[in-house]
């Protein structure tokens, strides 16, 4: 029974499992069409320029049972793997670069699996074209043979280029570089190369043409941009010669000589003719047309002319033979010909040297006048020189050369047979310079070559040169630097510039001028080059110490050169140091210096460097001054007011110091100022109001302004409270009880608070810092006894101060300021009142208020420092 119970559950589970397996359905892809970006990847097309790493598709499918699916990609054996897939998300990524020209379709096996069943499909992915290929010429290099008589406009060659792209990117158009410079055109579509209309080829002028052809595709998209690619190639066009040019004699004119000992049949000279068509020349046939009188003959093939009679049988001294050279074609036809004249002279043995002849006979001196720097290669046509040797044959062969400065001229011909016209040619134009040589002298030497006697002769060649304006005025320096003191009067010389022009006459005369923004204060003498200041010019180094401008040297023909002038205005010690005020007041806190400063308006050191010194002090030997900065401080042993009181019985501690400011110029200038110093001690742990009053002692208007501001704020607060209460009563339409108003008026608390707020904690000796002394003269009591005694002030709140006077006048009577030691009664001067304004009255007002505050503090027993 137990065995049956154990078997039954196991059998039941097996049956359930079989049922579940049989009920499983395979997953499948969604088919979303060709333009979809997700599904089964069917009919997907990608551009070949798609970047590697791009997400190109999303495999998407489902399982009927709703089980999760995974995706896969597979390739046939030997195929390149272009894509990878995310197993879970189905994202397909490009991992290999596409190239449509190599593979335009890619087969991929995509699969979807639910873990039990897997469905695979083979899909084709089309690779779309992008314009990533350049045109390529085929069958290169291009070498074309064209006869020179090819008609204009005729086709000579067809150029072909291919582009592996499709569409506009694969279409090709052709064009030529430098279309205006060559003799050819090309059909932009077919690539047919033609000779330009109206243009012919000439083998004798140019045998080869190089034509640069450009092939350009129609452009297309590549990675989002429109790209156009092109390629170039060179077509070599070789022009073939055609028989269209007659023969030409070379080495003309021809001269031959028959000597008295010449044997019959001897060769006299050889004429040479060449076919003008050098590419495919024809053979030349020679013959004597006339003039030989039966005494000479010529070789039909070589052109060698021989005498066929003995010299004593020759009846004439000179024979002129007319020789014809004819072209013989391959068909032995004579097509074209040319003529030359051969002069043969009958001479005797070598018994004459070479001789120079002028227009009127033998001459051994030739003169010529010419301008300098003739063009190179020019012939000196003014020299009519002929050289001749009366001998015959080799005895009449001699060389010509010039003896003199080398490399300037050359003589042609260098070798002469019997007779020649001498030509002298310019070889170095720069050396023919009037400024170097006024006259050039040469020896023209003729010396026989192959004779034992070596007969020779010379002729003098004298060439007189004429000047031309071939030089530009040149300054002795590219720039000039000058210095002039600022106190120089107008019209003072600054600097002299020099330019020279080696040309002669008017061409060598130099005229000077200046220009530029810095030239306004200066003039230049047009012929001497001396630069001087304008008569009205006032130079001031403090205003402008640097001037620069250009100076121009020009000849009469307009040729010129430039140089730059730099002028520095030297500073002169013409300013004294100046204080901003000759009488100054300073407050010195023991331990801290005060500073006095003077300004020197000179432009340069040491004229504007100021040194300070104490000329006089009352009392003496109390102050030190920094020579460079002007800082004044007490001697090191003075550290408190007590030490000062031991030095002097004057308790107000206001001392006068005469300070001198002296510059370092030569000569030196100085000035003095009187500095009145009020010495006080710096107090610590005082109230904020006391510190503020101490800081504003030298500026009482600042303290008065702050006090007025405080009062104004209190008035504003009172007005705002009153306005608020008015509007409150108006809105409630109620009349406030009188007793409430009376109770508010009898409350003393606000006044008490205000009085406490106005208390200041100051020592009794602080009032000494507010002693006022008139700038002109103060009345001091040397015994510290004053006529007016100060009554003790009860310890009550101080009364409001009287309103300050708006404008002090000159007739204001003397007033007294109570202090710890007494009172001072200064006398006012109208000038001083105008200068100081309200400052004295404000000092008195603040001092009086301060005095009362300190008496109150002393009464309540506040400790003193």
BELZI-V651618 format. One record per residue. N is the residue number from 1. OMEGA is omega in whole degrees, 0 to 359 (999 if undefined). Layout:
n:N omega:OMEGA
n:N omega:OMEGA
This chain:
n:1 omega:178
n:2 omega:179
n:3 omega:179
n:4 omega:180
n:5 omega:180
n:6 omega:183
n:7 omega:187
n:8 omega:179
n:9 omega:180
n:10 omega:178
n:11 omega:181
n:12 omega:180
n:13 omega:179
n:14 omega:179
n:15 omega:179
n:16 omega:181
n:17 omega:179
n:18 omega:180
n:19 omega:182
n:20 omega:179
n:21 omega:181
n:22 omega:184
n:23 omega:183
n:24 omega:178
n:25 omega:183
n:26 omega:174
n:27 omega:181
n:28 omega:178
n:29 omega:169
n:30 omega:176
n:31 omega:186
n:32 omega:175
n:33 omega:187
n:34 omega:185
n:35 omega:183
n:36 omega:178
n:37 omega:175
n:38 omega:183
n:39 omega:183
n:40 omega:174
n:41 omega:180
n:42 omega:178
n:43 omega:177
n:44 omega:177
n:45 omega:181
n:46 omega:175
n:47 omega:184
n:48 omega:178
n:49 omega:176
n:50 omega:184
n:51 omega:175
n:52 omega:182
n:53 omega:181
n:54 omega:173
n:55 omega:190
n:56 omega:184
n:57 omega:176
n:58 omega:174
n:59 omega:187
n:60 omega:177
n:61 omega:183
n:62 omega:175
n:63 omega:183
n:64 omega:180
n:65 omega:180
n:66 omega:178
n:67 omega:177
n:68 omega:183
n:69 omega:174
n:70 omega:187
n:71 omega:179
n:72 omega:176
n:73 omega:178
n:74 omega:182
n:75 omega:176
n:76 omega:183
n:77 omega:179
n:78 omega:180
n:79 omega:178
n:80 omega:180
n:81 omega:182
n:82 omega:188
n:83 omega:170
n:84 omega:185
n:85 omega:172
n:86 omega:187
n:87 omega:187
n:88 omega:184
n:89 omega:180
n:90 omega:181
n:91 omega:182
n:92 omega:183
n:93 omega:177
n:94 omega:182
n:95 omega:180
n:96 omega:183
n:97 omega:181
n:98 omega:176
n:99 omega:184
n:100 omega:182
n:101 omega:177
n:102 omega:183
n:103 omega:184
n:104 omega:175
n:105 omega:179
n:106 omega:178
n:107 omega:182
n:108 omega:175
n:109 omega:179
n:110 omega:181
n:111 omega:176
n:112 omega:185
n:113 omega:175
n:114 omega:182
n:115 omega:178
n:116 omega:183
n:117 omega:178
n:118 omega:179
n:119 omega:180
n:120 omega:177
n:121 omega:175
n:122 omega:181
n:123 omega:177
n:124 omega:179
n:125 omega:182
n:126 omega:177
n:127 omega:183
n:128 omega:186
n:129 omega:169
n:130 omega:184
n:131 omega:183
n:132 omega:180
n:133 omega:177
n:134 omega:175
n:135 omega:177
n:136 omega:178
n:137 omega:180
n:138 omega:176
n:139 omega:176
n:140 omega:359
n:141 omega:182
n:142 omega:177
n:143 omega:187
n:144 omega:174
n:145 omega:183
n:146 omega:176
n:147 omega:185
n:148 omega:179
n:149 omega:177
n:150 omega:184
n:151 omega:179
n:152 omega:181
n:153 omega:183
n:154 omega:178
n:155 omega:181
n:156 omega:183
n:157 omega:175
n:158 omega:181
n:159 omega:182
n:160 omega:175
n:161 omega:180
n:162 omega:176
n:163 omega:185
n:164 omega:178
n:165 omega:178
n:166 omega:177
n:167 omega:182
n:168 omega:179
n:169 omega:179
n:170 omega:178
n:171 omega:187
n:172 omega:171
n:173 omega:184
n:174 omega:171
n:175 omega:184
n:176 omega:169
n:177 omega:179
n:178 omega:184
n:179 omega:182
n:180 omega:185
n:181 omega:182
n:182 omega:187
n:183 omega:187
n:184 omega:173
n:185 omega:180
n:186 omega:175
n:187 omega:189
n:188 omega:182
n:189 omega:185
n:190 omega:183
n:191 omega:180
n:192 omega:180
n:193 omega:182
n:194 omega:170
n:195 omega:181
n:196 omega:177
n:197 omega:180
n:198 omega:182
n:199 omega:176
n:200 omega:178
n:201 omega:181
n:202 omega:182
n:203 omega:183
n:204 omega:179
n:205 omega:181
n:206 omega:184
n:207 omega:183
n:208 omega:175
n:209 omega:177
n:210 omega:185
n:211 omega:180
n:212 omega:182
n:213 omega:179
n:214 omega:174
n:215 omega:184
n:216 omega:178
n:217 omega:185
n:218 omega:178
n:219 omega:179
n:220 omega:183
n:221 omega:174
n:222 omega:182
n:223 omega:174
n:224 omega:181
n:225 omega:177
n:226 omega:184
n:227 omega:175
n:228 omega:181
n:229 omega:180
n:230 omega:177
n:231 omega:181
n:232 omega:174
n:233 omega:181
n:234 omega:176
n:235 omega:178
n:236 omega:181
n:237 omega:177
n:238 omega:180
n:239 omega:179
n:240 omega:182
n:241 omega:177
n:242 omega:182
n:243 omega:180
n:244 omega:182
n:245 omega:180
n:246 omega:178
n:247 omega:182
n:248 omega:174
n:249 omega:177
n:250 omega:179
n:251 omega:179
n:252 omega:355
n:253 omega:184
n:254 omega:175
n:255 omega:178
n:256 omega:184
n:257 omega:174
n:258 omega:182
n:259 omega:184
n:260 omega:178
n:261 omega:180
n:262 omega:180
n:263 omega:177
n:264 omega:183
n:265 omega:180
n:266 omega:178
n:267 omega:181
n:268 omega:177
n:269 omega:180
n:270 omega:174
n:271 omega:182
n:272 omega:175
n:273 omega:179
n:274 omega:176
n:275 omega:178
n:276 omega:176
n:277 omega:188
n:278 omega:182
n:279 omega:179
n:280 omega:186
n:281 omega:172
n:282 omega:175
n:283 omega:185
n:284 omega:177
n:285 omega:182
n:286 omega:173
n:287 omega:177
n:288 omega:182
n:289 omega:180
n:290 omega:176
n:291 omega:182
n:292 omega:178
n:293 omega:177
n:294 omega:183
n:295 omega:184
n:296 omega:175
n:297 omega:183
n:298 omega:176
n:299 omega:183
n:300 omega:186
n:301 omega:184
n:302 omega:182
n:303 omega:179
n:304 omega:180
n:305 omega:182
n:306 omega:174
n:307 omega:184
n:308 omega:176
n:309 omega:176
n:310 omega:184
n:311 omega:183
n:312 omega:177
n:313 omega:180
n:314 omega:186
n:315 omega:183
n:316 omega:177
n:317 omega:181
n:318 omega:175
n:319 omega:176
n:320 omega:183
n:321 omega:174
n:322 omega:185
n:323 omega:178
n:324 omega:174
n:325 omega:184
n:326 omega:175
n:327 omega:178
n:328 omega:182
n:329 omega:181
n:330 omega:177
n:331 omega:181
n:332 omega:176
n:333 omega:176
n:334 omega:186
n:335 omega:183
n:336 omega:183
n:337 omega:178
n:338 omega:183
n:339 omega:173
n:340 omega:179
n:341 omega:179
n:342 omega:180
n:343 omega:179
n:344 omega:180
n:345 omega:177
n:346 omega:184
n:347 omega:178
n:348 omega:185
n:349 omega:184
n:350 omega:178
n:351 omega:178
n:352 omega:174
n:353 omega:173
n:354 omega:183
n:355 omega:177
n:356 omega:181
n:357 omega:171
n:358 omega:180
n:359 omega:184
n:360 omega:178
n:361 omega:181
n:362 omega:185
n:363 omega:180
n:364 omega:175
n:365 omega:180
n:366 omega:182
n:367 omega:181
n:368 omega:174
n:369 omega:184
n:370 omega:176
n:371 omega:179
n:372 omega:176
n:373 omega:173
n:374 omega:180
n:375 omega:177
n:376 omega:183
n:377 omega:180
n:378 omega:179
n:379 omega:175
n:380 omega:186
n:381 omega:179
n:382 omega:178
n:383 omega:178
n:384 omega:185
n:385 omega:173
n:386 omega:177
n:387 omega:185
n:388 omega:173
n:389 omega:185
n:390 omega:177
n:391 omega:183
n:392 omega:174
n:393 omega:184
n:394 omega:179
n:395 omega:180
n:396 omega:179
n:397 omega:182
n:398 omega:179
n:399 omega:176
n:400 omega:173
n:401 omega:179
n:402 omega:177
n:403 omega:183
n:404 omega:178
n:405 omega:187
n:406 omega:174
n:407 omega:182
n:408 omega:179
n:409 omega:169
n:410 omega:184
n:411 omega:179
n:412 omega:359
n:413 omega:178
n:414 omega:176
n:415 omega:184
n:416 omega:174
n:417 omega:178
n:418 omega:187
n:419 omega:179
n:420 omega:171
n:421 omega:184
n:422 omega:178
n:423 omega:177
n:424 omega:188
n:425 omega:178
n:426 omega:180
n:427 omega:181
n:428 omega:184
n:429 omega:183
n:430 omega:182
n:431 omega:179
n:432 omega:190
n:433 omega:181
n:434 omega:181
n:435 omega:178
n:436 omega:182
n:437 omega:173
n:438 omega:181
n:439 omega:174
n:440 omega:183
n:441 omega:180
n:442 omega:170
n:443 omega:175
n:444 omega:187
n:445 omega:173
n:446 omega:183
n:447 omega:181
n:448 omega:187
n:449 omega:192
n:450 omega:180
n:451 omega:177
n:452 omega:183
n:453 omega:183
n:454 omega:178
n:455 omega:180
n:456 omega:175
n:457 omega:180
n:458 omega:174
n:459 omega:179
n:460 omega:175
n:461 omega:180
n:462 omega:181
n:463 omega:178
n:464 omega:185
n:465 omega:173
n:466 omega:185
n:467 omega:170
n:468 omega:179
n:469 omega:185
n:470 omega:181
n:471 omega:177
n:472 omega:175
n:473 omega:183
n:474 omega:179
n:475 omega:177
n:476 omega:178
n:477 omega:178
n:478 omega:177
n:479 omega:181
n:480 omega:180
n:481 omega:182
n:482 omega:177
n:483 omega:180
n:484 omega:178
n:485 omega:183
n:486 omega:180
n:487 omega:178
n:488 omega:180
n:489 omega:177
n:490 omega:182
n:491 omega:180
n:492 omega:177
n:493 omega:182
n:494 omega:182
n:495 omega:177
n:496 omega:176
n:497 omega:183
n:498 omega:174
n:499 omega:181
n:500 omega:175
n:501 omega:185
n:502 omega:179
n:503 omega:184
n:504 omega:175
n:505 omega:181
n:506 omega:180
n:507 omega:180
n:508 omega:178
n:509 omega:185
n:510 omega:176
n:511 omega:184
n:512 omega:173
n:513 omega:179
n:514 omega:175
n:515 omega:182
n:516 omega:184
n:517 omega:181
n:518 omega:185
n:519 omega:186
n:520 omega:185
n:521 omega:187
n:522 omega:176
n:523 omega:176
n:524 omega:175
n:525 omega:189
n:526 omega:183
n:527 omega:182
n:528 omega:181
n:529 omega:179
n:530 omega:178
n:531 omega:179
n:532 omega:182
n:533 omega:177
n:534 omega:180
n:535 omega:182
n:536 omega:188
n:537 omega:174
n:538 omega:181
n:539 omega:182
n:540 omega:181
n:541 omega:179
n:542 omega:179
n:543 omega:180
n:544 omega:182
n:545 omega:183
n:546 omega:174
n:547 omega:172
n:548 omega:182
n:549 omega:183
n:550 omega:174
n:551 omega:186
n:552 omega:175
n:553 omega:189
n:554 omega:176
n:555 omega:186
n:556 omega:180
n:557 omega:177
n:558 omega:177
n:559 omega:187
n:560 omega:171
n:561 omega:186
n:562 omega:171
n:563 omega:181
n:564 omega:182
n:565 omega:177
n:566 omega:182
n:567 omega:176
n:568 omega:176
n:569 omega:183
n:570 omega:180
n:571 omega:175
n:572 omega:183
n:573 omega:182
n:574 omega:176
n:575 omega:174
n:576 omega:172
n:577 omega:182
n:578 omega:171
n:579 omega:177
n:580 omega:173
n:581 omega:180
n:582 omega:175
n:583 omega:185
n:584 omega:177
n:585 omega:179
n:586 omega:173
n:587 omega:183
n:588 omega:171
n:589 omega:184
n:590 omega:182
n:591 omega:179
n:592 omega:181
n:593 omega:168
n:594 omega:187
n:595 omega:173
n:596 omega:187
n:597 omega:174
n:598 omega:182
n:599 omega:175
n:600 omega:187
n:601 omega:178
n:602 omega:190
n:603 omega:190
n:604 omega:172
n:605 omega:2
n:606 omega:185
n:607 omega:183
n:608 omega:176
n:609 omega:187
n:610 omega:173
n:611 omega:183
n:612 omega:175
n:613 omega:178
n:614 omega:180
n:615 omega:184
n:616 omega:177
n:617 omega:180
n:618 omega:0
n:619 omega:183
n:620 omega:173
n:621 omega:178
n:622 omega:187
n:623 omega:169
n:624 omega:179
n:625 omega:175
n:626 omega:187
n:627 omega:186
n:628 omega:188
n:629 omega:182
n:630 omega:178
n:631 omega:181
n:632 omega:178
n:633 omega:180
n:634 omega:174
n:635 omega:187
n:636 omega:183
n:637 omega:180
n:638 omega:183
n:639 omega:180
n:640 omega:178
n:641 omega:180
n:642 omega:179
n:643 omega:178
n:644 omega:180
n:645 omega:177
n:646 omega:180
n:647 omega:184
n:648 omega:177
n:649 omega:180
n:650 omega:187
n:651 omega:183
n:652 omega:173
n:653 omega:173
n:654 omega:186
n:655 omega:181
n:656 omega:178
n:657 omega:176
n:658 omega:183
n:659 omega:176
n:660 omega:173
n:661 omega:185
n:662 omega:179
n:663 omega:183
n:664 omega:181
n:665 omega:178
n:666 omega:0
n:667 omega:184
n:668 omega:177
n:669 omega:180
n:670 omega:176
n:671 omega:182
n:672 omega:176
n:673 omega:178
n:674 omega:180
n:675 omega:177
n:676 omega:188
n:677 omega:175
n:678 omega:186
n:679 omega:179
n:680 omega:178
n:681 omega:176
n:682 omega:182
n:683 omega:182
n:684 omega:175
n:685 omega:175
n:686 omega:180
n:687 omega:181
n:688 omega:180
n:689 omega:179
n:690 omega:178
n:691 omega:180
n:692 omega:179
n:693 omega:178
n:694 omega:181
n:695 omega:184
n:696 omega:181
n:697 omega:181
n:698 omega:179
n:699 omega:184
n:700 omega:179
n:701 omega:179
n:702 omega:178
n:703 omega:180
n:704 omega:179
n:705 omega:179
n:706 omega:179
n:707 omega:178
n:708 omega:178
n:709 omega:180
n:710 omega:179
n:711 omega:180
n:712 omega:179
n:713 omega:179
n:714 omega:178
n:715 omega:180
n:716 omega:179
n:717 omega:179
n:718 omega:180
n:719 omega:181
n:720 omega:179
n:721 omega:179
n:722 omega:180
n:723 omega:179
n:724 omega:179
n:725 omega:179
n:726 omega:182
n:727 omega:179
n:728 omega:179
n:729 omega:182
n:730 omega:180
n:731 omega:183
n:732 omega:182
n:733 omega:178
n:734 omega:177
n:735 omega:182
n:736 omega:179
n:737 omega:182
n:738 omega:183
n:739 omega:178
n:740 omega:179
n:741 omega:180
n:742 omega:181
n:743 omega:179
n:744 omega:180
n:745 omega:183
n:746 omega:181
n:747 omega:183
n:748 omega:190
n:749 omega:182
n:750 omega:180
n:751 omega:180
n:752 omega:179
n:753 omega:180
n:754 omega:181
n:755 omega:179
n:756 omega:181
n:757 omega:182
n:758 omega:180
n:759 omega:178
n:760 omega:177
n:761 omega:183
n:762 omega:174
n:763 omega:183
n:764 omega:182
n:765 omega:180
n:766 omega:181
n:767 omega:180
n:768 omega:182
n:769 omega:182
n:770 omega:178
n:771 omega:182
n:772 omega:177
n:773 omega:179
n:774 omega:182
n:775 omega:182
n:776 omega:183
n:777 omega:178
n:778 omega:179
n:779 omega:180
n:780 omega:174
n:781 omega:186
n:782 omega:181
n:783 omega:180
n:784 omega:176
n:785 omega:180
n:786 omega:183
n:787 omega:185
n:788 omega:178
n:789 omega:182
n:790 omega:178
n:791 omega:179
n:792 omega:182
n:793 omega:179
n:794 omega:182
n:795 omega:176
n:796 omega:181
n:797 omega:181
n:798 omega:177
n:799 omega:177
n:800 omega:181
n:801 omega:177
n:802 omega:180
n:803 omega:180
n:804 omega:177
n:805 omega:184
n:806 omega:182
n:807 omega:178
n:808 omega:179
n:809 omega:184
n:810 omega:182
n:811 omega:180
n:812 omega:180
n:813 omega:179
n:814 omega:180
n:815 omega:186
n:816 omega:177
n:817 omega:178
n:818 omega:177
n:819 omega:180
n:820 omega:184
n:821 omega:181
n:822 omega:180
n:823 omega:177
n:824 omega:180
n:825 omega:181
n:826 omega:175
n:827 omega:183
n:828 omega:174
n:829 omega:184
n:830 omega:180
n:831 omega:181
n:832 omega:179
n:833 omega:179
n:834 omega:183
n:835 omega:189
n:836 omega:177
n:837 omega:184
n:838 omega:193
n:839 omega:182
n:840 omega:180
n:841 omega:180
n:842 omega:177
n:843 omega:181
n:844 omega:181
n:845 omega:180
n:846 omega:180
n:847 omega:180
n:848 omega:179
n:849 omega:180
n:850 omega:180
n:851 omega:182
n:852 omega:179
n:853 omega:183
n:854 omega:176
n:855 omega:179
n:856 omega:179
n:857 omega:179
n:858 omega:182
n:859 omega:183
n:860 omega:172
n:861 omega:178
n:862 omega:184
n:863 omega:179
n:864 omega:177
n:865 omega:999
